[in-house]
Amino acid sequence: MGPTTLVIQLLLCSLALVSASSSSSVSLEPQHIPMAAGNYVATSRLRRLAVEFLDYYENITLADMIRDQRALPTAQDRECLMDLALLTQDVGSAKMWALKMIDSWGSLPSGVLYGNLRDLGNYDECLNVDHAVSASHSVQGKYCFARFSLAPSISPLLSIKTAVCFPASCTAANMDTLLRQLFEKLFNVEIGADLQLVDESTCKIAQREPYDGLTIFTIVLLSVLCALMALATLYDYFFVKDQKTLSPVVKAFSARANSRVLFRVVDTKSNPNIIDCLHGMRCLSFVWVVYGHDYLVAAVSPNLNFIQAYTWTRSAYSMLIQYAVFSVDTFFFLSGLLLVVIALRTMERTKGKLNVPMMYLHRYLRLTPVLALAILIYMKILPIVGDGPLYGSVTFDNYTTCEETWYWSLLYVQNYATEKICLGHSWYLAVDMQLYIIAPLLLIALYKWGRKGAAAIFVLMLLLAAGLFTIMVVGKHSIFSHTADAMPRIYFSTHTRASPYLIGILFGYFLHVNRGKSWKLSPAVVFLGWLLSLGLLFTCIFALYGYHNNSESLPILDEAFYLTLARIAWPLGLCWVVFACMNGYGGLANSFLSSPLWQPLSRLSYSAYIFHMFIESLNGGRTRTSTYFSDYDVMLRFWGDFGFTVLLAFFAYILIEAPFGGLEAILLPIRSASPKPAPVSQHKTGEAPDVKAPAKDFEPAPPLARKRSLPEVSDTFETPAKDLEPAPPLPSKPSLPEEGGQEAAPTNN
């Protein structure tokens, strides 16, 4: 029995023990592995992979580099051969550049039986190799991953990856051929021709490609916005004594004025239109989205304890992460709720009139500038600042697809129009926008026919829920089993995500017709309300714990029932939370959710949702050593990612969102049908006054709507405008995640 064969058997035996265990802990005691350790020990005595490589190819020839001996060597093959020959020669002479190239190699990782399947070597040491051979030629380092599958017939995850460093003149095909022969000799096995050991997509060199025209345009555009912000801020600070005399255009770009609006804490009791607790609900849902996405990053990181990470998915705590997808349903619920509360009051003042075209235009202009700039930043700026051995692999999307599908995102139809969504978590924006487009019909029905209109909306919700059930059962689409087309058909599609939004609309109508009414509830009724609410919410999260704990597959019929009913039960549970907090029965929950300290983060939620994956992809790709998977370690990652996300969102807000929101308010002013209410309308999420409902995220997580003073209907649905300040509101939408992404787990996508 060869050493590699034994390693495979030992690892598979370990995974089998994990699967057989019903507890969250795993015991890997030696006596449970009926194998002789001799061959495994022999494998562990192998010298470092780089040393084995140099020893095996001490006298390398072109024949060693060409897999098909009938093919003629190319000029590139000859250059690679010369550089490798120089490398072996200078290693023998102890030249520093050659020693660094060899020293940067990874090795067969230790702890394979515990799930340590990757060795990252030394990324920076490899890329810093630059040995001048002549005036026109130098040997530079090229960092790649070599992959050796332990059990390709069982799972592609069971493969060892180790870093290798070759001269940049060598291609991945050259490395693949050389390492294939080495592995076959070291492990005494034959590697199938269809198994690729080195993929060019995993390779990186120090030399960067020159900036293309779109990259230069993006840098110039951001620079211009920075310059306008700086000039407006300096003018505001040094030359303006009275803010009332400040030009609206200058005010729109002034970081000082926009920061004043952002950090203003408004007394929610000063405006009856504000639903205080929605601020906290929105912010906590966004935090849930980011936290869930961080677990996705941790799951694909080079963990030392892959086996332990596997058992984590069967723990009760993991249900909070795997079902963080309900944060998205919270945003849809809030969007529908705020839309109706704001719109119906406006329609009463305007006698049922809705300026629908202006509604759509306002909303589009509120959301699109941030999204458009985000597409450019993810596509062109992230590759510039992103660097590391895992950059491009620890991410949720392939952002290069934006070059082909960006226009679908700006039209908000990416969830139906393409399978290659530019920004994966932007699916939420598409769903929310499409629901917003049909919202005027629902508002008119409620205004004209009252309860009959509400009944029609209720029937529509039931029909859509039945449609979701039918799609899953008939089409055999499963989120949990990751069947083909499950995400676009079940997770991203508007008609399957509409239930929470429609329930929000119905609940908003209930609040509207009962506004001003004092509810006197007995302690028993209040207790029962909270019991039912929390029961619904916790059932949605933990209902499938038994399947996860026992590693059982979920029958498609059970999954269809669960998913259909959960998307109704979750917003119903939230209805009581909002109702109780509004009517004095919220207790500590209301005190926490209604704290004015949520307001600044609520205003940043849209930008934060859009850019949180930028930070997570950037930080995940920078990883240069193996990591350890645990809840505590993910928590440490989360606070760093969340802090930088908020910081980036602040800059996006004062640089993009607020200025464009201010300009939009100047170009398309809102006419008030009645006297402006007190300057309270500053926030988005919880305010009933103006704007629209929140946006979402994730599979991701949505932002908060901002509001302007109670303007006319058209603005009422838009992303919120600012408080009383100049302009820029915060759109509220986000979702791998979305987010994302993602039903059973936050994916993002």
N, C-alpha and C positions, 0 to 999 in steps of 0.2 A: 504493500500500500504506500503510495507516494505521500510526501509531506503535505502537498496541497490538498490531496483528497481527504486527508485527516482533518485539516483545518476546516474544510467545507463541512465535513460531518459533525465536527465539534460545534460549529456555529449553528448549523441547522438543528442540532440536538438542543442547543440553548434556546433557540426560538421556539422549538416544540414545547419545552418546559414552560416558557412564558405563556403560550397559548393555552396550555393545560391548566395553568393556575387560575383559580377563581378569585384570588385576592389581588390587591393592587401591588403587592410586593412579589419579588421573584427570587427564588433560591437557586443558585448555580453551584451547588456543592460538587466536588470532584467525584464523590461516589455515585452520583446520578448519571455520570457519563461513562458508559461501558466501553471505554476505548483505552488502548495502551498509549501512554504519553510519549513513547520514544520517538515516533516520527514527528510529532508536533514539536518536541524539543529540538529535533534536528532542523526543522524549519526556522525556529527562533534563533538558531546559531548562524544563519546566513549573514554574511557581511552586509554592510550598507549597499543599497541598490546601485549607487553611483560607482562604488568600488567594484562590484560584480560586473558592471557594464564595461568599465575600463579594462578589467582583466580579460573579459571575453573578447573585446574588440581591440586588443593591443595592436594588431596589424589589420586594421580595417581596410576593406577594398570596396570598389563600386558594386561588386556582386552582392555584398552584404546589404546594400541600401536599396536594391531594386527587387521588388517582390516578383515581378514577371520577368524572368530571365531573358525572354524573347524581346523585351522592349529595349530600345537604345537609351543610354543615359543622356540626360539633358545637361545644359550648361549649369543649371541650378543644382543638379545632383553632384556635379563635379566640384562646384564651389562649396557645397555642404561637406563633401568628402575632405577637401583641403582643410577646412576649418576644424573638422573633427580630428584629423591627423595632427594638426597644430596643437589642438587641445591635449591629446594624449602625450604628445612630445613635451609640452610645457608643464604638464602635471608631473612628469618624471623629473623635470628640472626644477620643480617647486616654484614655478612662476606664480605670483600672487593672483593674477586674473584667472588663471586656469584653476587654481585651488578654490577660488570663490565660486566659480561656476559649478564645480563638483560638490562643494560644501553646501550649496543651496538646494540640492536634491532632497526630496523626501525619502522615506524608507518604508518598508512594510510596517504598518502601524502596530504598536503594541496594544493589547487589550481587545483583540479582534473578537474574542468570545463574549465581551461585554458590549460589543456593538461599535467599537472604534474602527471605522472603516476608511478614514481619510487622514493623510499626512500632508500638510500644506507646504512642507519645506520652508525655504526662506525666500519669499517673493521679491523683496527689495534687493536682496543680495544678488539674485539672478539678474534682475533688470538693470542693475548698476554696472554690470560687466560691460566694458567698452574698451577693447584692446586694439590699438592701432597697429595694423600689420604694414600698411603702406599709406601713402598720401591719399590714395583713392579707396582703400579698403580697411575695414576694421571688423573685429569679431565682437558681436553684441549678444547679450543673453536673450533667450526666448523661453518664457515660462509656460509650461503646459501641464495638463493632468493626464497621467496614464491610468487607464482603467482595466482592471483584471476581474472578470466576473467569477464569483464563487459558485453560483448555481443559476445560470441563465434560464434554465427550464422552470425554475420555481419563482424567482422574482428578480427583476433588474436591480432592485435595491441591494441585493446581496452581492455587492462588488466592492473591491478595494480600489481606492483612488489614491495615487501618490503623485507628488509634484516631481517633474523632471525639468532640467534646464539644458537646452541645446543651443548651439549657435543659431542666430536668427536666420541664417541662410538656409537652414534645414526646414522642410515643410513637415506638417503633421504626418503625411504619408511616409516620409523618410523615417521619422521617429517610430511610427507604427511598425514598420518592417523590422527595424533594428530591435525594438523591445519585444516583438513577437518571438523572434529567434532566441532572445535571452531568456524570456519566461519559459519557453518550451524546454530549454536546457536546464534551467534552475529547478523547475517543478516537475520535470519529466512528464509533461502532458502535451497533447496536441490541441492548439487553439483553433477553433473554427474560422474559416475564411470570412464568414459573415460578421464576426465579432470585431468591432473597431476599438482598438486600444487607445489611440490618441485622436481626438477630434480637434480640428483647427479652431472651432468656436471656443475652446477652452484655453487657447494660447494667447499670450499677451507679450508685447515688446515695449520697450521704453519709448520708442519713437511714435509720436502721435501724427495722425493724418492732418493735413492743413485744413483750416476752417473753410467750409463751403459758403456759398452765398447766403443761405438761410441762417446759418450760425452767426455770420457777421451781422445780418439784419437783426437777429434777436438781441445780440449784444448791444448794438446801436440803439435799438428801441428801448431796452431797459436803461441804458445810459441816459437817454433823453428824458425818460420819466424821472430818473434820479435827479437830473439837473433841474427839471421843472419843480420837483418837490423841494430841493435845496433852496432854489431862488425864492419860491413862494414862502417858505418857512422863514428865511432870513428877512424878507420884506415884512412879513407879519410881525416878527419879533422886534425889529429895530425901528420900523417906520409907522406902525399902526398903533395908535393910542386907544382908539375906541373900536371894538370888534364890529360894531354896527356899521361902521364906515368901510369895512373891508370889502373889496370887490369879490363878488361871488366866484369868479374864475380863480382868483388868488386863493380864496378860501377853500376851494375844491382841492387844490394841490398842496396846501399848507399842512405839513405834518403836525404843527402845533395845534391848529384848529381841529384837525381830524382826530388827534389824540385826545383832545378835550372832550370830544363827543364820545370817543371809544370808552374812556375811563369814567365818564359821568355815571354816577350811581343815582338813579331816580327813586324817589319815594313812591312805591307802587300804589300806596293808598291814596295818592293824589289824583289818580285817574281810574274811574270805575271800569274803563274798557280793558284794563290790563288783567290778564290771568296770571297771577304771580308765579305759580308753581311750574308753569311751562318752561321757564328759564332753566330751572334745575333739571327737569326731565330731559330737555334737549342736550344740555351739557353732559349729563351722565351717560346718555346714549352715545354721544360722540366719543367719550372716554372709553366706553365699552367697545366701540368699533376699533379704536387704535390699539387697545389692549389685545383684542382678538387677533388683529393683524400681526402683532408682535409675536404671538404664538406661532403663526404661520412662518414667520421669518426664522424663529428658533427651531422649528421642525425641520427646515431644510439647511440648517447650519451644520458645520462639521462637528457634531456632538461626539463626545467620548463614550456616551452611554446610550447608544441607539436602542438597546433592549429596554432600558428603563423608560425611555421616551415612548416606546411602544405600549408598555403597561400603563402609562399615564392616561392614555385615551379611555381606559376602563374605570377611571376614578370618578367619584361623584363631583369633585371640583371641576373636572374637565368639561362637565356638562355646561357650566357657565360660559366656557369658551367656545365649545362646539356649537352652541346654540345662541351665540352672540348675534346671529342673524336677526333676532327679534328686535335688535336696536333699529334696524331699517324699518320694520313695521311700526315702531314707535314714531319715526319721523313721518311716515305716510299718514298715520293717525293725526299727528299734530298739524300737518298740512291741511287735511280736510277740515279739521276743527276750526282752525284760525280763518280759513277761507270763508266759511259760512258765517261765523260770528261777525267778521268784519264786513263782508259783502252785504248781508241782509240788512244791517243797520244803514249802510250806505244807500241801498235800494229803497229803503223806507223814506230817506230824505229826498231821493230823486224820483220818487213815485214809480219805482220799478224799472227805471232806465239803467242800462248797462252799456258803457262804451267799450264793446268787446274788442274791436281792433286796437284801441289804445291800451287795454288791459294786456293783450298779447305783446304789444310792442314794448311796453314798460318792463314786463317780466323778462323778455328776451335781452333787452339792453342791460338789465341788472345782472343777469347771470353770465352772459357771454364773454365780456372782456376778461374776467378772471380765468374762465375756462380756456379761451383762445391763447392767452399768455402761458397758461399752464401747459398746454400742448407743446408750445415752442420750448418751454423750459425743460420739460421731461425729455423731449426729443433731441435737443441740441445742447443744453447746459449741463444736464446730468452726466452725459458721457465725458464732459470736460472736467468736472469736479470729482466724478466717481473714479475710484482707483482701488485696486485690491485683487487678490487672487480669486475671489468669489464674485466680483462685480459682473453683473449680467446674469448670474445664476441664482442669486438670492434676491429675487424680485417677483412681482406678481404679473408683469406684462413684458412683452417684447415691444418696447416703445418705438422701435424702428418701423413698426406697422403703421404708425401715425402718418408716415409719408403717403400711405395709400388710402387711409380711411379717416383722415382728420375731418373732412367735410361732413361726414355722417354725424360726428359728435357735435359739430356746430349747428347742425339741423335738428339735433336731439332725437334722432331715429336710430342711433347705433345699436340699440337692443334688438331691432328687427332687421336692419339693413345689412349687417355684416357679422361674421363670426370672429373677426379680428378687431375687437373694440380697441380704439386708440389708447385711452386710459381706462383700464378695466373697471375701476370704481365709478366711472362716470355713467354707468348704466342707470344708476339711481336718478341722475338728472334727467335722463331721457324718459323714464317712467313718470317721474313727477311732472315734467312738462306736458307729457301727453294726457295725464289726468287733469292737468290744469286747463288744457284746451277744451275738454268736454265739460268742464265745471260750469260754464255759463248756462248750459242746458239744465243742469241740475239745480242751479240757483233760481232760474226762472220758474222751474216746476215747484220749488218750495215756496217761492214768493206768491205765485198765482193760485196754487192749489193746496198749499199748506200740508195738512196731514195726508191727503191723497198723494201729493208729490213725494212725501217721505215714505209712504207705503210702496210707491213705485220704485224708489231708490233701494228700499229693503229687498224687494223682489229681484231687482237687478243684481244686488250683492249675492243673493242665494243662487241665482243662475250662473254667475261667474264662478262661485265656489264649486257648483256642480260641474262646471266646465273643467276646472282644475282637476277634480277627482276623476272625471272621465278621461282626460288626457293622460293621466298617470296610469290608470288601470288598463285602458285600451292600448296605449302606446308603449306600455312597460317602461316608462321613464322614471328613473330613480335617482334622486339626489344622493342618497346614502351609498348606493352601489356605483355611483359615477358612470351611469350608462351614457351612451352617445346621445348628444343633443339634449341631455337633461337640463343643463344650465340655461341655454337660450330658450327652451320651451317652458320651463317651470320657474326658473329663478329670475331671469331678466325680463320676461314678457310682461307687458302692462296688464293684460287681461287676467293674469294669474296673481298679480300683486295688488289688485284694486280693493280687496275686502277691507283692509285696515283704513284706507282712504275714505271709503264710503261709510264705514262706521263712524269715522271722525266727522264726516258731513252730517250724519244723522244726529250724533251727539251734540254737534254745534247748533243744529236746529232746535234741539231740546233746550239747550241753554238760552237760545235766543227767545223762544216763546215764553220761557219762564224767568226771564231776566227781571230783577227787582223783587222776585218772590222770596219770602223768608221761609226756609225749610226747618221745621221743628221735628227732629228725629229722636226717638228714645235711644238710650244707651244700647239696648238689645239690637235695635235695627242697625245702629252704627257698627256694632261688633260684627253682626252678620254680614254687613256690606264689606268690611275689611277682610273677613274670613273668606268670603266668596272671591273677592278680588285677588287676594294673595294666593288663594287656592288655584285660580285660573293661571296666574302668572307662573307659579312654581310648577304646576302641572305641565305647562308648555315646555319648560326647561328640563324637567327631570322625568318626564313620562317614559322616555326610552332608555332610561338608565339600565334597566334589566338586560336589554339587548346588548348594550355596550359592555356591561360588566361580564357577561357570559360569552362575548365575542360571537354573538349570533347574528346572522343576516336577517334583515327586516323584510318580511313578505311585502310584495308590492301593494296588496290590498290594505295591509295595516299602515304602510307608509302613506298611502293616499288619504286614508281617514285621518291620520295624525296631521299631515300637512294642511289639509283643507280646514279641519276644525281648529288647529292651532292659530291659523291666520285670522280666525274670527275671535277665538277666545282671548288672545293677547290684547287686542284693542279694547275688548269688553272689560277686561281687568283694569285697563288704564282709565276707562270712563269713570269708575268709582273713585280712583285716586284723585282725578281732577275735580270731580264733584265734591268729594269730601274736603279737599283743600280750599275750594272756593266758598264753602258754606260753614267753615269753622269746625269741621270734624276731622281735620288732618293731623292734629297734634304735632308730635315731633317731626313727622314726615313733611307737614306743611312748612314748619319753621325751617327745615333744611332745604327743601325744594324752592321755597319762595325767598330765600336769602338774596338781597340785592347784589351780593358779591358775585353771583353767577352772571350778571349782566355783561361785563366786559368780554368774558369768554364766549358768551352767547353771540355777541356781535362778531366775534372772530371765527365763529364755527364754520361758515361757508369756506373761507380761505383755508382754514385749518383742515377741513375735510379734503379739499382739493389737493393740498400739498403734503398731507401726512405720509403718503406713500413715497414721496420724494426723499424724505428723511429716512424712512425705514429701508428703502432700497439702497440709499447711500451708505448708511451705517452697517447694514448687513453685508454689503459688498466689500467693505473695508476690513472685514475679519481676516486676521493673519495667523491665528493659531486655533487649535481645537477648542471647542466650547463644551460646557457642561449643561445638560438640560435639567432644569428643575423649576418649580413655580417661583421660587425666590429669585433665581437668575433671570427669568423672564421679566419679573417685576423690576429688577435693576435695569434691564434693557428698556422697559416701558418708560420709566421716568426720564431717562435720557432722551428717548425719541419724542416723548410728549412735550418735554420742555423745549426742545429745538423746533418742534412742529409749531408750538404757540409763538415762538420767536419769529419763525419764518412767516407765519400767518399774519403777524403784526406788520412786518415789512410789506407783505403782499397787500394788506389792507390800506396802508397809507400811501402805497405806491401805485396800486392798480384799482382796487375795489372802491375806495372812498373817492378818489379823483374822478373816475368814470361815472360813479353814482352822482357826484355833484354836477358834472357836465350834463348828465341826462336830465337832472332836475331843472337845470337852466334852460335846456333846449325844449323840454317837454314839461312845462310847469303844470302843476295840478291845481285845478280850480276847486275851491271848497264850496260845497252846496250849503253849508251852514257855517257859523262862526267856528273858527279854529279852536279846538280844545286846548286845554292847558298844555304847555310844553312838555307834556309827559311822554308823548309817544316816542320814546326813543328807542325802543328796543325791539327786538323782533319776536322772538319766540313766544313770549308769553303775552304779548300785547295784543289786545284785541283790536286796537285801533287800526292800524292801517295795515298794512302789508299783507303778506300772504303767509302761507304756511311754510313751515320749515322745509328745508331740503334735506336730503339724506345722504347717507353714506353708504354704505356697504353692504354692502356688503358691504358698506361702508357707511358712512355716517354723515349726516347732513348738518348743515349749518343752520343758522337762525335767521329768520327773517327780520328785517329791520323796519322800522316804520317811520312814517312821516306824520305829520300831524293829521289827522283824519281827513284826507282828501277825498276826492271824488272817487267814484267807483273804480275807475280804471286803475288807480294806484293801489286801491285796496287790496288787490291781489298780487301786487308785485312784490318783489323782494323788498324788503323794507327799506325805507329810506331812512335818513337819519333822524335822529332826534330832532332837535330843533336846529341842528346845525346844518351846515351847508349841505351836505348832500349825501354822501355815499352810504348807501344802505348795505345791508348784508343779505345776499341771497341766501336762501336757506337750503341748499341742497347738496347732497353728496352722493359709497355703498358700498372685498374682496373681500369686499371684502371682504372687496370687497369684497363695505364694505361685503378683500374683500378680500376670490372670491375664490353653493355656499349655504346650503340649507343646513346641513348637519354641522358644518363647521364653517367658520368665517373664512371665506376664501377670497376671495376677491374677485373673484372673478369670477 
